[in-house]
Amino acid sequence: MINKQSLLFLTLTSLVLVLSIYYVTMPNELLLTNNSSYISKEEVKDDVKISVANSDTFSAMKSILNTEREEELTNLKNKLTDKTLGMDEKNNIYEEIQSMNKIKVMEEKITKIIKDEFNLENFIKIKDDVIEITIKKDETDKNLTVKIMSRIEKEYPNMYISVTFKK
């Protein structure tokens, strides 16, 4: 028989699969913007006003990362409340949750540093001991890359730092 947790997992997995297929088959023109700000278009159809905003690539990347982390956090919290697990296993799960929260704070701090000091829109992803920094800029700039890497290395000296540029 299927219990509530299995049913919830199956439902969420199905939802993620359907949304993934939808976004993969979606035309690229809907995902791209011509400028860095949001473009708002208003349409009137059957006396209903609909406002449509084109999504920014960086916003989409942040949204996907947040969704993945929220799902993982939900799974960990569900495991934490499982009565069949021992105390050591629950402690390990709790440490994983704390680690995820610490990583989120680190990402926010690095985003703020780059935004404040270099005035650049960026996307930060930290996994294990790797900090992946994606900067919104048309051209790669080696001097800027070195400055960003050295600045972030001051804050987190034992981490591997990767900087990429994306339009």
C-alpha positions in Angstrom: 0.0 0.0 0.0 1.1 3.6 -0.6 1.4 5.7 2.5 1.1 9.5 2.6 4.8 10.2 2.3 5.1 8.0 -0.8 2.1 9.6 -2.4 3.4 13.1 -1.7 6.8 12.2 -3.1 5.2 10.7 -6.2 3.0 13.7 -6.7 5.8 16.2 -6.4 8.1 14.2 -8.6 5.3 14.0 -11.3 4.8 17.8 -11.0 8.5 18.5 -11.4 8.7 16.2 -14.4 5.7 17.8 -16.1 7.1 21.3 -15.5 10.5 20.3 -16.7 9.0 18.9 -20.0 7.0 22.1 -20.4 10.0 24.4 -20.0 12.2 22.2 -22.2 9.6 22.3 -25.0 8.9 26.0 -24.6 10.2 28.2 -27.4 13.5 30.0 -26.5 12.0 33.4 -27.4 9.8 33.3 -24.3 12.8 32.8 -22.0 15.1 35.5 -23.4 14.9 39.2 -23.0 16.4 42.0 -25.0 17.3 44.2 -22.0 18.3 43.7 -18.4 15.1 45.0 -16.9 11.7 43.3 -16.9 9.5 44.1 -19.8 5.9 44.4 -19.0 3.3 43.9 -21.6 -0.4 44.2 -21.0 -3.1 42.4 -23.0 -6.8 42.8 -22.9 -8.9 39.8 -23.7 -12.6 39.4 -22.9 -12.4 42.5 -20.6 -9.7 40.9 -18.4 -6.4 42.6 -18.0 -3.4 40.3 -18.1 0.1 41.5 -17.3 2.9 39.4 -18.6 6.6 39.9 -17.6 9.4 38.3 -19.5 11.7 36.3 -17.1 15.3 37.2 -16.7 17.8 34.3 -17.1 19.4 35.0 -13.7 16.0 35.1 -12.0 15.2 31.7 -13.6 18.5 30.3 -12.4 17.8 31.5 -8.9 14.3 30.2 -8.9 15.4 26.7 -10.0 18.1 26.6 -7.4 15.6 27.7 -4.7 13.1 25.1 -5.8 15.7 22.3 -5.7 16.8 23.4 -2.3 13.3 23.7 -0.9 12.5 20.2 -2.1 15.7 18.8 -0.5 14.9 20.7 2.7 11.4 19.3 2.8 12.7 15.8 2.3 15.2 16.2 5.1 12.6 17.6 7.4 10.3 14.7 6.6 13.2 12.3 7.4 13.8 14.2 10.6 10.3 13.5 11.9 10.5 9.9 11.0 10.2 7.9 14.2 12.0 4.8 12.9 15.3 6.7 12.5 17.9 6.5 15.3 19.3 9.5 17.1 22.6 9.5 15.2 20.8 9.5 11.8 18.6 12.4 13.0 21.7 14.3 14.1 23.2 13.8 10.7 20.0 15.0 9.0 19.9 18.1 11.3 23.6 18.9 10.4 22.7 18.7 6.7 19.8 21.1 7.3 22.2 23.5 9.1 24.7 23.1 6.3 22.1 24.0 3.7 21.2 27.1 5.7 24.8 28.1 6.1 25.4 27.7 2.3 22.3 29.9 1.6 23.7 32.6 3.9 27.1 32.4 2.2 25.5 32.7 -1.3 23.5 35.8 -0.2 26.7 37.4 1.3 28.7 36.8 -1.8 25.9 38.1 -4.0 25.8 41.3 -1.9 29.6 41.7 -2.0 29.7 41.5 -5.8 26.6 43.8 -6.2 27.9 46.4 -3.7 31.6 46.5 -4.7 31.5 45.7 -8.4 27.9 46.8 -9.2 27.3 43.6 -11.2 24.2 41.4 -11.3 25.3 37.8 -10.4 24.2 34.3 -9.6 26.0 32.3 -6.9 25.9 28.6 -6.4 27.9 26.8 -3.7 28.3 23.0 -3.8 30.7 21.2 -1.5 33.8 23.4 -1.5 33.2 25.1 -4.9 31.8 28.6 -5.3 30.4 29.1 -8.8 29.9 32.8 -9.7 28.1 33.7 -12.8 28.3 37.4 -13.8 25.8 39.1 -16.1 28.0 40.7 -18.6 28.5 40.3 -22.4 32.2 40.1 -22.5 34.6 38.2 -20.3 37.0 40.5 -18.4 40.1 38.8 -17.0 41.0 41.7 -14.7 37.5 41.7 -13.3 37.6 38.0 -12.8 40.8 38.2 -10.8 39.4 41.1 -8.7 36.2 39.1 -7.9 38.1 35.9 -7.2 40.6 37.7 -4.9 37.8 39.5 -3.1 35.8 36.4 -2.5 38.9 34.5 -1.5 39.4 37.0 1.3 36.1 35.9 2.8 36.3 32.2 2.0 40.0 31.2 1.7 39.5 27.4 1.6 37.0 27.4 -1.2 37.6 26.9 -4.9 36.2 29.8 -6.9 34.9 29.7 -10.4 33.8 32.9 -12.3 31.9 32.8 -15.6 30.2 35.5 -17.7 26.8 35.2 -19.2 24.7 37.5 -21.2 
